[in-house]
Each structure stands twice: as structure tokens, then as C-alpha cells.
């Protein structure tokens, strides 16, 4: 892995001109887009970009207009070069979500960046700056971010963001980290995604529920759990995956504000069926984990 902040000149993949950005767009549509729909939410330690376009930097720095990208993808679909799932999935991220967060940012600023619905204030663990953690998923996601100034949206949301919310890290500190680390992070697009979607710090102004998950989700969507120091199915003990106890503790701690959310009904049904001893053990495990974040 390259040192933090050190570009790798032999493998520099970001366009520096419109011509290079258009060439990158052509490469994506031809070689990666056909597989994007099937694998857009997958994560792998073997291929950090998978079939993602890496075009967000070119669009956010205005080397490429979003309309240009959408038209190119749409044309490829009509020409029979890519399946509907790939074209629709990619266009929706630009035409739908990207424009939605733009509206949220300009409607809610100033002041949106100070929201903290759960009152989370824990500083970021030191391994956010070097990727050196025994949690294989976070070592991969953070390591990619530091080495490439980029990691695709599921790593940002369901690995780094997921852990940060469950562990009670400061959403403002996480926002500043995302803004400083990612090459495509312009505040108007980064802030709503981080503070709103990832950390639910706006209390639901942008998203309808917190995007959090236990180890089962990460295992289902990636190869990260294989060979990890922590055991994905364990909830308690030194080798238990930190996500598991933190997940249940998060929902128990925030039941007053989240239990009436119909999208979380199943979670709270499971919590109500959990015996008091098991729940107390999970809460104790989560408390120990939050107290030892730097050593995970």
C-alpha cells in the first residue's frame, strides 16, 4: 500500500484533462459496465475497484458533465452492449441519487454539517490514518482509501460508515476524514452522503433508516471475513466480530428514537425476543469494544 498522501505515478488512474476523462468513460462502458449491475454492491480484497467507473472525480471537477455520462450509458444499453440492470443501476446513481443529495445540501446548508442526532462524539481510531487494524474488512476499505484516494460506495457506506455509526464515532470527524481523503469528495456531494445516509446524524432528513449491519452482511457481500482475526459468527469474546455486539447495542441504545420506524420492525422484534442475559452480555461486549477501538 502506498503511504498516506503519496500518489503512485506508475499507477495514477485519475484523468487530468477532458480527453482523458472521455477515454476513461469509453473504457468503463466497454469493459466494466456490462458487469456493473450484477456486482455493484460486491466487495473484494482481490479487486478494489471491481466494475465501478471511477468517473466521480471527473464529474465532480466538471471535466465530464453528468448528462454526457448518462447519455453514453443509455446509448450503450440501446445498442445492446450492456444489460438493463447495469444501465439502470448506474444511471440511477447519477440522475437520481447524485442530484438528490445536491438538493439536500443546498436546501439544508448552512447548519446541516453540525447535525448529530445520536450525540456521537468519539474520535476516530488511529487506524483510520494507516489502515492497521485486525478487522480485515476495515483494513481493506481504509487501506484502499488511503492508497488510492478512493473506495467504492459499499466500502464507504457498509464497512467504514457502518462501523463508525455503530461505534458512536463523531459524524463531524468522519465527515472531515471523508472530505480530506477521497479525491471525489466535494462537500456538496460528500456531506449529505456521510452525515445523512451513512451516519443518520440528520435524524432521517435524507434517508429513511440507518444503514447498519452485522458481520453477516459483510460476509455475504464480500470475501473480507475469510482469514480475519475476528470470527464472523461470534457475538461475545475476544475473537468475536466487533460488528455483531455493536449492532444490537446500537438499536437497544436508540430504541426511543428508532423502534417506531417501520423499516426497522424486524430488528426490534428480534430484540424483544432476546433474553435479558444475552442482551446484557452483548451490551457489555459492545461497551468493551468501544473502549478499545484503537486496539481492534
N, C-alpha and C positions, 0 to 999 in steps of 0.2 A: 504494500500500500504506500502511495506517496505520502510524504509528510503533509500535515495540515497546511493549506495555503500554498502548496508547491505544485504548479502545473507541470504535467508531463508532456514536454514538447513533442515527443515522438508519437504520442497518442492523443493529441489535442483534437477533440471532436466537435468543438463549438464553432459555428460559422462566424466569419469576420466581415462578411460582405453579403449583399443581397444575392449575388451569383452563387456563393457558397451555400446560402440558405435554400435557394431553389434546388440546387443539386442534392441537398440533404432531404428535401421534400420528395424529390423523384426517387431517391434511394429507399426512403421509407415506404412509399406507396407500392413500389415494385417488389421489394424484398421482405418487408416486415408486416405491412398492413394486412395481407391475406391471412395471417395467423393471429392478428391482434385480438379479434373478437373472442376467440377461444381462450386466450391466455392473458387477457388484460389485467386480471386480478391475481395472477400467479406470482410467486416469489421463488427465486433460486439462488443458491450460493455459487452456482456454476456460471450464471449469466446475469450480470447485474442489470442490464437494460432490457433483456428479453426482446419483446417485439414492440417496445414503446418508441415513439417517434423522435424524442429529444428535440422537438421543434418549439417548445415553450419559450426558450430563451430568444429564438429568432422572432417569435410573435410578440413577446413582451417588450423587446427592444425595438420593435417596429421595422425589422428587416423584412418580415413577412406579414401581410395583412391576414387576419383570420379568415376573411372571405376567400382569399386566394387558396388557402389550405382546404377549406370546406369544399370549394368548387372542384379542386383537384381530386379529392377523395370521392366526391359524388360522381365525377366523370369516370373514375376507375370502376365504381360499382356498376354504372350503366353499361360500361364496356365489358362487363363480365369478368373483370380481373380480380375482384375481391368479393367475398360473401357479404350478405346484408348485415350479419352480426358485427362484422368488422367495421363496415362503413357507418352504420348507425351508432355503434358504440363510440367511435372516435368523434364523429360529428357532434354527438350529444355532449361530449365533454367540452367542446369549444362553443358551439352555438347555444347550448343550454346552460351548463354549469358555469363556464367562464364569464358569460355575460350576467348571470345571476349574481355571482359574487362581486362583480363590478358595481352593480346596482346597490347591493347591501353596503359596500364600503362607502360610496358617495352619499348614500342616504343616512348612514349612521355616524359618520365622522363629522366633527371631532368627538371624541369621548368613547368610541367603540373599543379602542385599544386598551382602555382601563377596566373593562368589564371583567368580573371574576366571580361568577355565580356561586361556585363552591367554596370560595375563600381559600384557595390553594396558594401557598407561599413557599414551598420547599425549593431550595436552589437546585439547579441541575447537577447531577452527579459528575464527578471529574471525568468519567469515561465518555461523556459527550464530546470531549475535546481530543480523545485519542482512540476511541473505539475498543479499548481494552477492558472488556467485561466477559465473564464466563457464560453469559446468556448469548448463545450463538446467533439468534435472530437479531439482537440488537448490535452485536459486534459486526454483523454483516451490513445491516442497514445504516448504522452510524459510520462504519468504515467506508462504505460506498460514498456516503455523503461527503466525507472529508477528502476522499481521494479524487472524486470526480465532480464535486460541487453539485451533485445531482443524485437523486434516488427516486424511483417512480412512485406513483401516488399511493399504492398499497403499503409500501415500506414506510412512507411518511405518515400515513393515517393509522394503519393497523398494527404497526410494530412500534415505531418511535412515539407517535401520538397516543396510541393505546396505552403503552406503559406509562407515559407521562401523566395522563389523566388518572389512571388507577393509583399511581404512586403519590398523587397530590402535588406534582411539581407546579411551580408558578407558571401560569399561562403567559404572563408578560415576559418571563425569562425565556420560555420556549419560543415565543414569537420572535424575540431578538435573535435567538440562535438560528431559526429558520431563515430569517431575513438576512443574516450575515453569512450563512453557509451556502445556500443554494443560488446558483447562477441565474436562475429564472425568477428569483424572489423579488418582485417589485411589490411595494406594500399594499397597493390596492387589490392585488390578487392573493398575496400571501396571508395577510392579516385575517380576512374572513375565513379562509380555509383552516388556518391554525387556531385562532381564538374561537371561532364559531363551530365549524364542523368537527375539528379534531378534539378540542378541549371543552366544548359545550359551555364555555365561560360566559356566553351571552344569554344563557338560560333558555335557549330554544328560539332565538330570533331568526337564526339561519337554518338550523336542522331540527328535525322532529324528535330525535333521541340521541343520546351519547353513543358514539361509535367505539365500543369497547368489547373485548372478547377475552376468553381464557386461552390456555395453550392449545386446546382442541382446534380452534380456528386456525391458528398459525401452523399447526401440524398438517391440517387439511389442505392449506393453500401453499405450502412450501416444503422444502427439504431441510429447513433450519433445525428442526428438532433432532435430526439424526446426528449422533455424536456430540450432543450438547452435554455440558456438565450437569444440567438440571434435568429431572425426569418429568416428562410432559403430563403423566397421569397422576403424579403425586400432588397432594394438596398441603401436606404438612411434613416438616422435617428439613434437614439441612440441604437435601438434594431436590426438594420439591420445586417445581417451576414457579417462580415468583408471580407470574400472571394469575395463577389459579386462586390463591388466597386473596390476593389484591382485588380480583374481580368480584368475589362475593362480598368482601368487606366494603367495597365501593358502593354497592347497591344497598347494603344494610345501613351504612352511614348516611346515605342520602335518600332514605325511604320517604321522608316527609315531602320532598320535592319531586321525586321520580315515580313513586308507587302508583300514582293515578294516571300515568302515561300509558295509553292502551297498547303502544308498541312494546312496552316492557312487561306486559301482563304475565307472560310465561315465566320470566325471570323471578317475579315476585311470588308466583305460585310455587316455584321450586324453593324459594327461600322460606315460605310459610311451612313447607313440608319438612324442612331441615330441623333435626332435633337440636335442643338448646346447647348440648355439649359439643356437637360437631360445629355449630356456628361459632361458639366461643373459641374453639381451637383454631378455626380459620381466622377469626379476628386477632387472636394472639400472634398467629403466624404472620399476618399482614402487618401488624404493628412492628414485629421484629424486622421484617423486610424493609419497611420504610425507615427504620432507624439505622440500617446498614446498607444504604443504597450504594455508597462508594465502593463497597467490597463485594458487590454481586458479581 
